[in-house]
Amino acid sequence: MKNTKNFHASWSSRWTFILAAAGSAVGLGNIWKFPYIAGENGGGAFVIVYILCIVIIALPIMVAEVTLGRMGKKSPVNTIRDLIQSSDAHKSFNIIGWMGVSAGLLILSYYAVIAGWALSYIEHMISGTFHNINAENAGLIFDNLLKNKNELIFWQSLFMLMTVIVVIFGINKGLGLAAQILMPLLFILLIGLLIFGYQQGDLAKAFSFLFGFNFESLSWKAVLVALGHAFFTLSIGMGAMMTYGVYMPADSRVFSNVLMVGILDTLVALIAGLVIFSIVFVNPSIESSAGPGLMFVSLPVAFGNMLGGLIFGTIFFVLVTLAAWSSSISLIEPAIAYLIESRKCTRLMASLALGFIAWIIGLGSVFSFNIWAEEKIAGFNFFELIDFITANIMLPLSGLLVAILIGWKIKSKMVEDQLLSDSPRLFFAWKWAIKFVSPLAVIVVLVMGIYPRLV
């Protein structure tokens, strides 16, 4: 292998890695997307399948990405290049590093726009806009936000600035410190909202809905949705876990750390589901399967008509913003690591340049909801196209290639040196999963994500 000098600092502790990786995994997918897809696909049975997909498919690939980072000690692009050379793997595997870096920036470009919605709703909650509001007026507020490009740009810019400020300060004073503050705060806010759901909502019905064994409502489509979301929620295929693996302390155990990240990520999704549905079920006019509008139309109605709802509604959208913030810093970090290594950029210059690029691309997503709303490419507006390409093609393809590379191409001794000492039983179970189960599952995600668009 070429020079494996580590250009980067390490996390200050094992728990800093766990909190940072959990922060990367915990994002809008957990709090915005998971509750509404659970609502659309029958609740409890969907949750069971989702957890199985996390354990059997997503976590093995996450272990693979972290392990690659520890082996290469560089950014995803350079790590994959060096490992290919040392393993005589085909040069086409280089696409893994480039695709991860590119996918992270593309996702950040529209992620900042959606996170901007949450920032806007914090202001609305504080000002009392949603007090005693009905569904029609709540829908108008959301529609007016989307139509106002200047307002969207303001909130997008503010969120992007928040992201860039954190990564400028580096691994421990920036990313690590943010993780140590944001993740505990996120859990504190979640527990506070859960208590509110118990006191003012219908937590018992929410619990029954999310954890009931109603397999009659489970379809094959729901299984595929669970598989796809399990893959997306752990930040697989974006290069983030590979980069965070570079920063992992040398004495840290990969299996136990990754398992803890998976537990924290799933816990946030389930608690968020309980919070949201306990509030939804106390309001008969709101459907649990309300779709993406559940957060930005239905929940404001519920909060606006509950005792203390505006206070806890504010806390909820602060929670959403914190989750998005902790994820956004991981989306830009792989590209920053590459520029520092290969282009001799300072962290300040790399952070500002990449933040600006993501912001420029994000304007396309902003305009997709207003002045470009009727402009379509292959049936997609700009926002939908970027989302489709990243979520349905780039992330699954990157994950598939990672599984093949580490499972079939890299010398077994190199992988064993990183993982075997953790737990021999877990290692052999992981090796079987990464060689056979995970690749087949990801192929299913890829085909089912693309095929419906082609017919």
The 8 nearest C-alpha neighbors of each residue, nearest first, counted from 0:
[[1, 85, 81, 84, 2, 82, 3, 86],
 [2, 0, 81, 3, 85, 84, 82, 4],
 [1, 3, 4, 0, 81, 5, 71, 72],
 [4, 2, 72, 1, 5, 71, 73, 0],
 [3, 5, 2, 6, 72, 73, 71, 7],
 [4, 6, 72, 7, 3, 73, 8, 245],
 [7, 5, 4, 340, 73, 8, 72, 339],
 [6, 8, 5, 9, 246, 73, 245, 336],
 [7, 9, 246, 170, 10, 6, 5, 171],
 [10, 8, 246, 247, 248, 11, 7, 170],
 [9, 11, 12, 246, 247, 15, 16, 171],
 [10, 12, 9, 15, 171, 13, 248, 175],
 [13, 11, 15, 14, 10, 248, 16, 247],
 [12, 14, 16, 15, 251, 17, 248, 247],
 [15, 13, 17, 16, 12, 18, 19, 11],
 [14, 16, 18, 12, 13, 17, 175, 19],
 [17, 15, 19, 14, 13, 18, 20, 10],
 [16, 18, 14, 20, 15, 19, 260, 21],
 [17, 19, 21, 15, 178, 16, 20, 22],
 [20, 18, 22, 178, 16, 21, 17, 15],
 [21, 19, 23, 17, 22, 18, 16, 24],
 [22, 20, 260, 24, 18, 23, 19, 25],
 [23, 21, 325, 19, 25, 20, 24, 326],
 [24, 22, 326, 20, 21, 329, 25, 325],
 [23, 25, 233, 21, 234, 22, 232, 26],
 [26, 24, 22, 264, 23, 21, 322, 29],
 [25, 27, 322, 323, 28, 326, 29, 24],
 [26, 28, 31, 30, 29, 323, 322, 32],
 [29, 27, 32, 26, 31, 30, 232, 33],
 [30, 28, 268, 33, 27, 26, 31, 32],
 [29, 31, 27, 271, 28, 32, 268, 33],
 [32, 30, 27, 28, 29, 33, 294, 34],
 [31, 33, 28, 35, 34, 29, 30, 36],
 [32, 34, 29, 36, 35, 28, 37, 31],
 [35, 33, 272, 37, 36, 32, 38, 31],
 [34, 36, 38, 290, 37, 33, 32, 39],
 [37, 35, 39, 38, 33, 34, 40, 32],
 [38, 36, 42, 34, 40, 35, 39, 33],
 [39, 37, 288, 35, 287, 36, 42, 40],
 [38, 40, 288, 36, 37, 41, 35, 290],
 [41, 39, 37, 38, 221, 36, 42, 45],
 [40, 42, 216, 38, 39, 37, 45, 217],
 [41, 43, 209, 37, 208, 45, 38, 44],
 [44, 42, 210, 209, 211, 46, 45, 212],
 [45, 43, 47, 214, 212, 46, 213, 42],
 [44, 46, 48, 43, 47, 42, 49, 41],
 [47, 45, 49, 43, 44, 48, 50, 42],
 [48, 46, 44, 50, 49, 45, 51, 43],
 [47, 49, 51, 45, 46, 50, 52, 44],
 [48, 50, 225, 46, 52, 47, 51, 45],
 [51, 49, 53, 47, 52, 48, 46, 54],
 [52, 50, 48, 54, 53, 49, 55, 47],
 [51, 53, 49, 56, 55, 50, 54, 226],
 [54, 52, 57, 50, 229, 51, 56, 58],
 [55, 53, 51, 52, 58, 56, 50, 57],
 [56, 54, 52, 53, 51, 57, 58, 59],
 [55, 57, 437, 52, 53, 59, 58, 54],
 [56, 58, 53, 230, 60, 59, 229, 61],
 [57, 59, 61, 60, 54, 53, 56, 62],
 [60, 58, 62, 61, 57, 56, 429, 433],
 [61, 59, 63, 62, 58, 57, 64, 402],
 [60, 62, 58, 64, 63, 59, 235, 57],
 [63, 61, 59, 65, 60, 64, 66, 58],
 [64, 62, 60, 66, 61, 65, 67, 59],
 [65, 63, 241, 61, 67, 66, 62, 240],
 [64, 66, 244, 241, 68, 62, 240, 67],
 [67, 65, 69, 63, 68, 64, 62, 70],
 [66, 68, 70, 64, 69, 65, 71, 63],
 [67, 69, 241, 244, 245, 65, 71, 66],
 [70, 68, 245, 66, 244, 72, 67, 71],
 [69, 71, 67, 68, 72, 66, 417, 78],
 [70, 72, 78, 68, 73, 69, 67, 3],
 [73, 71, 245, 5, 69, 68, 70, 3],
 [72, 74, 78, 71, 77, 5, 245, 75],
 [73, 75, 337, 336, 77, 76, 242, 78],
 [76, 74, 96, 78, 77, 238, 79, 241],
 [77, 75, 96, 74, 79, 78, 97, 80],
 [76, 78, 80, 74, 79, 75, 73, 81],
 [79, 77, 71, 75, 73, 81, 80, 76],
 [78, 80, 82, 77, 81, 76, 75, 93],
 [81, 79, 77, 83, 78, 82, 93, 76],
 [80, 82, 84, 78, 83, 79, 0, 1],
 [83, 81, 85, 79, 84, 80, 86, 78],
 [82, 84, 88, 86, 80, 81, 85, 87],
 [85, 83, 81, 87, 82, 86, 0, 80],
 [84, 86, 0, 82, 83, 87, 81, 1],
 [87, 85, 83, 409, 88, 84, 82, 410],
 [88, 86, 84, 83, 85, 89, 408, 409],
 [87, 89, 83, 86, 408, 90, 84, 92],
 [88, 90, 91, 92, 87, 83, 93, 84],
 [91, 89, 92, 93, 88, 83, 80, 84],
 [90, 92, 93, 89, 94, 88, 95, 83],
 [91, 93, 94, 90, 95, 89, 400, 83],
 [94, 92, 91, 95, 90, 80, 96, 79],
 [93, 95, 97, 92, 96, 98, 91, 397],
 [96, 94, 98, 93, 397, 97, 92, 99],
 [97, 95, 76, 75, 99, 98, 94, 93],
 [96, 98, 94, 100, 99, 95, 76, 101],
 [97, 99, 101, 95, 96, 100, 94, 102],
 [100, 98, 237, 238, 102, 96, 97, 101],
 [99, 101, 97, 103, 334, 98, 102, 333],
 [102, 100, 98, 104, 103, 99, 97, 105],
 [103, 101, 105, 99, 104, 100, 237, 98],
 [104, 102, 330, 237, 106, 100, 101, 105],
 [103, 105, 107, 101, 106, 102, 357, 331],
 [106, 104, 102, 108, 107, 103, 101, 357],
 [107, 105, 103, 108, 104, 109, 110, 102],
 [106, 108, 110, 104, 105, 109, 111, 103],
 [107, 109, 361, 357, 105, 106, 110, 360],
 [110, 108, 112, 361, 111, 107, 106, 364],
 [109, 111, 107, 113, 112, 108, 106, 114],
 [110, 112, 114, 109, 155, 113, 108, 107],
 [111, 113, 155, 115, 109, 110, 114, 365],
 [114, 112, 116, 115, 110, 111, 109, 117],
 [115, 113, 111, 117, 116, 112, 320, 110],
 [116, 114, 154, 155, 118, 112, 113, 117],
 [117, 115, 119, 113, 114, 118, 120, 112],
 [116, 118, 120, 114, 115, 119, 316, 320],
 [119, 117, 115, 121, 120, 116, 114, 320],
 [118, 120, 116, 117, 122, 121, 115, 123],
 [119, 121, 123, 117, 122, 118, 124, 116],
 [122, 120, 124, 118, 313, 119, 123, 316],
 [121, 123, 125, 120, 119, 124, 126, 118],
 [124, 122, 120, 126, 128, 121, 125, 127],
 [125, 123, 121, 127, 313, 122, 126, 309],
 [124, 126, 122, 127, 123, 121, 313, 309],
 [125, 127, 123, 124, 128, 122, 129, 121],
 [128, 126, 124, 130, 129, 125, 123, 309],
 [129, 127, 123, 126, 130, 124, 125, 132],
 [130, 128, 303, 132, 127, 131, 299, 124],
 [129, 131, 303, 127, 132, 128, 304, 309],
 [132, 130, 304, 303, 129, 133, 300, 305],
 [133, 131, 129, 130, 300, 303, 136, 137],
 [132, 134, 135, 136, 300, 137, 131, 129],
 [135, 133, 137, 136, 300, 138, 297, 296],
 [136, 134, 138, 137, 133, 139, 132, 296],
 [135, 137, 139, 138, 134, 133, 140, 132],
 [138, 136, 134, 140, 139, 296, 135, 133],
 [137, 139, 135, 141, 136, 140, 296, 134],
 [138, 140, 136, 142, 137, 141, 143, 135],
 [141, 139, 143, 137, 138, 142, 144, 136],
 [140, 142, 144, 138, 139, 143, 145, 137],
 [143, 141, 139, 145, 144, 140, 138, 146],
 [142, 144, 146, 140, 145, 141, 139, 147],
 [143, 145, 141, 147, 142, 146, 140, 151],
 [146, 144, 142, 143, 368, 147, 141, 369],
 [145, 147, 369, 143, 144, 148, 368, 142],
 [146, 148, 144, 150, 145, 149, 143, 151],
 [149, 147, 151, 150, 146, 152, 365, 366],
 [150, 148, 152, 151, 147, 153, 154, 146],
 [149, 151, 153, 152, 148, 147, 154, 144],
 [150, 152, 148, 154, 153, 149, 155, 147],
 [153, 151, 155, 149, 150, 154, 156, 148],
 [152, 154, 150, 156, 151, 155, 157, 149],
 [155, 153, 115, 157, 151, 156, 152, 158],
 [156, 154, 112, 115, 152, 158, 111, 157],
 [157, 155, 159, 153, 154, 158, 152, 160],
 [158, 156, 154, 160, 159, 155, 153, 161],
 [157, 159, 161, 155, 160, 156, 111, 115],
 [160, 158, 162, 156, 161, 157, 111, 155],
 [159, 161, 157, 163, 158, 162, 156, 164],
 [162, 160, 158, 164, 159, 163, 157, 165],
 [163, 161, 159, 160, 165, 164, 328, 327],
 [162, 164, 160, 166, 165, 161, 350, 167],
 [165, 163, 167, 161, 162, 166, 160, 168],
 [164, 166, 173, 163, 162, 167, 168, 174],
 [167, 165, 163, 168, 169, 173, 164, 174],
 [168, 166, 347, 164, 169, 165, 350, 346],
 [169, 167, 173, 166, 172, 165, 164, 170],
 [170, 168, 173, 166, 167, 172, 171, 174],
 [169, 171, 174, 173, 175, 172, 8, 10],
 [170, 172, 175, 173, 176, 174, 169, 10],
 [173, 171, 176, 168, 169, 170, 175, 174],
 [172, 174, 168, 169, 165, 176, 171, 170],
 [175, 173, 170, 177, 176, 171, 166, 178],
 [176, 174, 171, 178, 177, 173, 170, 15],
 [175, 177, 179, 172, 178, 173, 174, 171],
 [176, 178, 174, 180, 175, 179, 181, 173],
 [177, 179, 19, 175, 181, 176, 180, 18],
 [178, 180, 176, 177, 181, 182, 175, 18],
 [181, 179, 177, 178, 182, 183, 184, 176],
 [180, 182, 184, 178, 177, 183, 185, 179],
 [181, 183, 185, 184, 178, 180, 179, 22],
 [184, 182, 186, 185, 181, 180, 187, 179],
 [185, 183, 187, 181, 182, 186, 188, 180],
 [184, 186, 182, 188, 183, 187, 181, 318],
 [185, 187, 189, 183, 188, 184, 190, 182],
 [186, 188, 184, 190, 189, 185, 183, 191],
 [189, 187, 191, 185, 186, 190, 192, 184],
 [190, 188, 186, 192, 191, 187, 193, 185],
 [189, 191, 193, 187, 192, 188, 186, 194],
 [192, 190, 188, 194, 189, 193, 187, 195],
 [191, 193, 195, 189, 194, 190, 196, 188],
 [194, 192, 190, 196, 274, 195, 191, 189],
 [193, 195, 197, 191, 196, 192, 198, 190],
 [194, 196, 192, 198, 193, 197, 199, 191],
 [197, 195, 200, 193, 194, 199, 277, 198],
 [198, 196, 194, 202, 195, 200, 199, 193],
 [199, 197, 195, 196, 200, 194, 201, 202],
 [198, 200, 196, 195, 197, 201, 305, 306],
 [201, 199, 196, 278, 277, 281, 197, 202],
 [200, 202, 277, 203, 204, 281, 280, 205],
 [201, 203, 277, 205, 197, 204, 200, 196],
 [204, 202, 206, 205, 201, 207, 277, 197],
 [203, 205, 207, 206, 202, 201, 208, 277],
 [204, 206, 202, 277, 208, 276, 203, 207],
 [207, 205, 203, 209, 208, 204, 210, 202],
 [206, 208, 204, 211, 210, 205, 209, 203],
 [207, 209, 205, 206, 42, 211, 210, 43],
 [210, 208, 43, 42, 206, 207, 211, 205],
 [209, 211, 43, 207, 208, 206, 212, 42],
 [210, 212, 43, 207, 208, 213, 209, 44],
 [213, 211, 44, 43, 214, 210, 47, 42],
 [212, 214, 215, 44, 211, 216, 43, 41],
 [213, 215, 217, 44, 216, 212, 43, 45],
 [216, 214, 213, 217, 218, 44, 41, 212],
 [215, 217, 41, 214, 213, 218, 40, 44],
 [218, 216, 214, 215, 221, 44, 41, 45],
 [219, 217, 221, 220, 216, 222, 40, 215],
 [220, 218, 222, 221, 223, 217, 224, 225],
 [219, 221, 223, 218, 222, 224, 217, 40],
 [220, 222, 224, 218, 219, 223, 40, 217],
 [223, 221, 219, 225, 220, 224, 226, 218],
 [222, 224, 226, 220, 225, 221, 227, 219],
 [223, 225, 221, 227, 222, 226, 228, 220],
 [226, 224, 49, 222, 228, 223, 227, 229],
 [227, 225, 223, 229, 224, 228, 52, 222],
 [226, 228, 224, 230, 225, 229, 444, 223],
 [227, 229, 231, 225, 230, 226, 232, 224],
 [230, 228, 226, 53, 232, 227, 231, 225],
 [229, 231, 227, 228, 57, 232, 233, 235],
 [232, 230, 228, 229, 233, 234, 235, 227],
 [231, 233, 229, 234, 24, 230, 228, 28],
 [232, 234, 24, 235, 231, 230, 229, 57],
 [235, 233, 24, 232, 231, 237, 236, 23],
 [236, 234, 233, 237, 231, 61, 230, 398],
 [235, 237, 394, 397, 398, 99, 238, 234],
 [238, 236, 99, 103, 239, 235, 102, 234],
 [237, 239, 99, 241, 240, 236, 75, 333],
 [240, 238, 242, 237, 241, 329, 333, 243],
 [241, 239, 243, 242, 65, 238, 64, 244],
 [240, 242, 68, 65, 64, 244, 238, 239],
 [241, 243, 239, 245, 244, 240, 74, 333],
 [242, 244, 240, 246, 245, 241, 239, 247],
 [245, 243, 65, 68, 247, 241, 69, 242],
 [246, 244, 68, 69, 72, 242, 243, 247],
 [245, 247, 9, 243, 244, 10, 8, 248],
 [248, 246, 244, 245, 10, 9, 16, 249],
 [249, 247, 251, 250, 9, 10, 246, 13],
 [250, 248, 251, 247, 69, 252, 9, 246],
 [249, 251, 248, 252, 247, 13, 253, 12],
 [252, 250, 248, 249, 13, 253, 247, 256],
 [253, 251, 254, 421, 255, 256, 250, 418],
 [252, 254, 256, 255, 257, 251, 62, 418],
 [255, 253, 257, 256, 252, 258, 62, 421],
 [254, 256, 258, 257, 253, 252, 259, 421],
 [257, 255, 259, 253, 258, 254, 17, 252],
 [256, 258, 260, 254, 259, 255, 253, 261],
 [257, 259, 261, 255, 260, 256, 254, 262],
 [258, 260, 262, 256, 257, 261, 255, 263],
 [261, 259, 21, 257, 263, 258, 262, 17],
 [260, 262, 258, 264, 259, 263, 265, 257],
 [261, 263, 259, 265, 260, 264, 266, 258],
 [264, 262, 266, 260, 265, 261, 259, 267],
 [263, 265, 261, 267, 25, 266, 262, 260],
 [266, 264, 268, 262, 267, 263, 261, 269],
 [265, 267, 263, 269, 268, 264, 262, 270],
 [266, 268, 270, 264, 265, 269, 271, 263],
 [269, 267, 29, 265, 271, 266, 270, 30],
 [268, 270, 272, 266, 271, 267, 265, 273],
 [271, 269, 273, 267, 272, 268, 266, 274],
 [272, 270, 274, 268, 269, 273, 30, 267],
 [271, 273, 34, 269, 275, 270, 274, 276],
 [274, 272, 270, 276, 271, 205, 275, 277],
 [275, 273, 271, 193, 277, 272, 196, 276],
 [274, 276, 272, 278, 277, 273, 271, 279],
 [275, 277, 279, 205, 278, 273, 274, 280],
 [276, 278, 201, 202, 200, 205, 274, 196],
 [277, 279, 200, 276, 275, 281, 280, 196],
 [280, 278, 276, 282, 281, 277, 285, 275],
 [281, 279, 282, 277, 278, 276, 201, 283],
 [280, 282, 200, 279, 201, 278, 283, 277],
 [281, 283, 280, 279, 284, 285, 301, 278],
 [284, 282, 285, 281, 280, 286, 279, 287],
 [283, 285, 282, 286, 134, 279, 280, 297],
 [286, 284, 283, 282, 279, 297, 287, 289],
 [285, 287, 289, 288, 284, 279, 283, 280],
 [288, 286, 38, 289, 285, 279, 276, 35],
 [289, 287, 39, 38, 286, 290, 35, 36],
 [288, 290, 286, 293, 287, 292, 291, 35],
 [291, 289, 35, 292, 288, 293, 39, 36],
 [292, 290, 293, 35, 289, 294, 32, 31],
 [291, 293, 296, 295, 290, 294, 289, 297],
 [294, 292, 297, 289, 291, 290, 296, 295],
 [295, 293, 298, 292, 296, 297, 31, 291],
 [294, 296, 292, 293, 297, 298, 299, 141],
 [297, 295, 292, 137, 138, 299, 293, 298],
 [296, 298, 293, 300, 299, 294, 285, 295],
 [297, 299, 301, 294, 300, 296, 302, 293],
 [300, 298, 302, 301, 297, 296, 303, 129],
 [301, 299, 303, 298, 297, 302, 132, 133],
 [300, 302, 298, 299, 304, 303, 282, 305],
 [303, 301, 308, 299, 305, 304, 300, 312],
 [304, 302, 130, 129, 131, 300, 301, 308],
 [303, 305, 131, 301, 302, 300, 130, 308],
 [304, 306, 308, 302, 303, 307, 301, 199],
 [305, 307, 308, 304, 199, 309, 302, 303],
 [308, 306, 310, 309, 305, 311, 302, 312],
 [307, 309, 302, 305, 311, 306, 310, 312],
 [308, 310, 312, 311, 124, 307, 302, 303],
 [311, 309, 313, 312, 308, 307, 314, 125],
 [310, 312, 314, 308, 313, 309, 315, 307],
 [311, 313, 309, 315, 314, 310, 308, 302],
 [312, 314, 310, 311, 124, 121, 315, 316],
 [313, 315, 311, 317, 312, 316, 318, 310],
 [316, 314, 312, 318, 313, 317, 311, 319],
 [315, 317, 319, 318, 313, 314, 117, 121],
 [318, 316, 314, 320, 315, 319, 321, 313],
 [319, 317, 315, 321, 316, 320, 185, 314],
 [320, 318, 316, 322, 317, 321, 323, 315],
 [319, 321, 317, 323, 318, 322, 117, 324],
 [322, 320, 324, 318, 323, 319, 325, 317],
 [323, 321, 26, 319, 325, 320, 324, 25],
 [322, 324, 26, 320, 326, 321, 325, 27],
 [323, 325, 321, 327, 326, 322, 320, 162],
 [326, 324, 22, 322, 323, 327, 23, 328],
 [327, 325, 23, 323, 324, 329, 328, 26],
 [326, 328, 330, 324, 329, 325, 323, 107],
 [327, 329, 330, 326, 162, 331, 325, 332],
 [330, 328, 332, 327, 326, 331, 23, 239],
 [331, 329, 103, 327, 328, 332, 107, 104],
 [330, 332, 329, 328, 334, 333, 104, 103],
 [331, 333, 335, 329, 334, 330, 336, 328],
 [334, 332, 336, 335, 100, 242, 331, 239],
 [333, 335, 337, 100, 336, 332, 331, 338],
 [334, 336, 332, 338, 337, 333, 349, 339],
 [337, 335, 333, 339, 74, 334, 338, 332],
 [336, 338, 334, 340, 74, 335, 339, 341],
 [339, 337, 342, 335, 341, 340, 336, 344],
 [338, 340, 344, 343, 336, 337, 342, 341],
 [341, 339, 337, 338, 343, 342, 336, 6],
 [340, 342, 338, 343, 337, 339, 344, 77],
 [341, 343, 338, 344, 339, 340, 337, 345],
 [344, 342, 339, 341, 340, 338, 345, 337],
 [345, 343, 339, 342, 338, 349, 348, 346],
 [344, 346, 348, 347, 339, 349, 343, 338],
 [345, 347, 349, 348, 350, 167, 344, 339],
 [346, 348, 350, 167, 345, 349, 351, 344],
 [347, 349, 351, 345, 350, 346, 352, 344],
 [348, 350, 346, 352, 335, 347, 351, 344],
 [351, 349, 347, 353, 348, 352, 354, 346],
 [350, 352, 354, 348, 349, 353, 355, 347],
 [353, 351, 355, 349, 354, 350, 348, 356],
 [354, 352, 356, 355, 350, 351, 349, 357],
 [353, 355, 351, 357, 356, 352, 350, 358],
 [354, 356, 358, 352, 353, 357, 351, 359],
 [357, 355, 353, 359, 358, 354, 360, 352],
 [358, 356, 108, 360, 354, 355, 359, 104],
 [357, 359, 361, 355, 356, 360, 108, 354],
 [360, 358, 356, 361, 362, 357, 355, 363],
 [361, 359, 357, 362, 358, 363, 108, 356],
 [362, 360, 108, 358, 364, 363, 109, 359],
 [361, 363, 365, 364, 359, 360, 366, 358],
 [362, 364, 366, 361, 365, 360, 381, 367],
 [363, 365, 382, 367, 361, 362, 366, 381],
 [364, 366, 362, 363, 367, 368, 148, 151],
 [365, 367, 371, 363, 369, 368, 370, 364],
 [368, 366, 372, 371, 364, 365, 369, 381],
 [369, 367, 372, 366, 145, 365, 146, 371],
 [368, 370, 146, 372, 366, 371, 367, 145],
 [369, 371, 366, 372, 367, 368, 373, 148],
 [372, 370, 367, 374, 366, 373, 369, 368],
 [373, 371, 367, 369, 368, 374, 370, 380],
 [372, 374, 371, 375, 380, 370, 367, 369],
 [375, 373, 371, 372, 380, 376, 367, 381],
 [374, 376, 380, 379, 378, 373, 377, 381],
 [375, 377, 379, 378, 380, 374, 381, 384],
 [378, 376, 379, 375, 384, 380, 452, 453],
 [377, 379, 375, 376, 380, 384, 374, 383],
 [380, 378, 375, 376, 384, 383, 377, 381],
 [379, 381, 375, 383, 382, 367, 374, 384],
 [382, 380, 384, 383, 367, 364, 363, 385],
 [383, 381, 364, 385, 384, 380, 367, 386],
 [384, 382, 386, 380, 379, 381, 385, 387],
 [383, 385, 387, 381, 379, 386, 382, 380],
 [386, 384, 388, 382, 387, 383, 389, 381],
 [385, 387, 383, 384, 389, 388, 390, 382],
 [388, 386, 384, 391, 390, 385, 389, 383],
 [389, 387, 392, 385, 391, 386, 390, 384],
 [388, 390, 393, 386, 387, 392, 391, 102],
 [391, 389, 387, 394, 386, 388, 392, 393],
 [392, 390, 448, 387, 388, 389, 445, 393],
 [391, 393, 388, 389, 395, 396, 394, 390],
 [392, 394, 389, 396, 395, 397, 388, 390],
 [393, 395, 236, 397, 396, 390, 392, 389],
 [396, 394, 398, 397, 393, 392, 441, 399],
 [397, 395, 399, 393, 398, 394, 392, 400],
 [396, 398, 236, 394, 400, 95, 399, 395],
 [399, 397, 236, 395, 401, 396, 400, 394],
 [398, 400, 396, 402, 438, 401, 397, 441],
 [399, 401, 403, 397, 402, 398, 404, 396],
 [400, 402, 398, 404, 399, 403, 405, 397],
 [403, 401, 399, 400, 433, 405, 404, 406],
 [404, 402, 400, 406, 407, 401, 405, 399],
 [405, 403, 408, 401, 402, 406, 407, 400],
 [404, 406, 409, 402, 403, 407, 408, 401],
 [405, 407, 434, 403, 402, 404, 433, 408],
 [408, 406, 403, 404, 405, 409, 434, 402],
 [407, 409, 404, 88, 405, 406, 410, 86],
 [410, 408, 86, 405, 404, 411, 407, 406],
 [409, 411, 412, 413, 86, 408, 414, 407],
 [410, 412, 414, 413, 415, 409, 406, 405],
 [411, 413, 415, 414, 410, 416, 409, 417],
 [414, 412, 416, 411, 415, 410, 417, 409],
 [413, 415, 411, 417, 416, 412, 418, 410],
 [416, 414, 419, 412, 418, 417, 413, 411],
 [415, 417, 413, 414, 418, 412, 419, 420],
 [418, 416, 415, 414, 419, 66, 413, 420],
 [417, 419, 415, 421, 420, 416, 414, 426],
 [418, 420, 415, 423, 421, 426, 422, 416],
 [419, 421, 422, 418, 423, 416, 417, 415],
 [422, 420, 419, 418, 252, 423, 254, 253],
 [421, 423, 425, 424, 420, 419, 426, 418],
 [424, 422, 426, 419, 425, 427, 420, 421],
 [425, 423, 426, 427, 422, 428, 429, 419],
 [424, 426, 428, 422, 423, 427, 429, 254],
 [425, 427, 423, 429, 424, 428, 419, 422],
 [426, 428, 430, 429, 424, 425, 431, 423],
 [427, 429, 425, 431, 426, 430, 424, 432],
 [430, 428, 432, 426, 427, 431, 425, 433],
 [429, 431, 427, 433, 432, 428, 426, 434],
 [430, 432, 428, 434, 429, 433, 435, 427],
 [433, 431, 436, 429, 435, 430, 434, 437],
 [432, 434, 430, 437, 402, 431, 435, 406],
 [435, 433, 406, 431, 432, 430, 436, 402],
 [434, 436, 432, 433, 438, 437, 431, 439],
 [437, 435, 432, 439, 438, 440, 433, 434],
 [436, 438, 56, 440, 433, 439, 432, 435],
 [439, 437, 441, 399, 440, 436, 435, 442],
 [440, 438, 442, 441, 436, 437, 435, 443],
 [439, 441, 443, 437, 442, 438, 436, 444],
 [440, 442, 444, 438, 443, 439, 395, 399],
 [443, 441, 445, 439, 444, 440, 446, 438],
 [442, 444, 440, 446, 441, 445, 447, 439],
 [445, 443, 441, 447, 442, 446, 448, 227],
 [446, 444, 442, 448, 443, 447, 395, 441],
 [447, 445, 443, 449, 448, 450, 444, 442],
 [446, 448, 444, 450, 449, 445, 443, 451],
 [447, 449, 445, 391, 446, 444, 450, 451],
 [448, 450, 446, 447, 452, 451, 445, 391],
 [449, 451, 453, 452, 447, 446, 448, 454],
 [452, 450, 453, 454, 449, 447, 448, 446],
 [453, 451, 450, 449, 454, 448, 447, 378],
 [452, 454, 450, 451, 449, 448, 377, 447],
 [453, 451, 452, 450, 449, 447, 448, 446]]
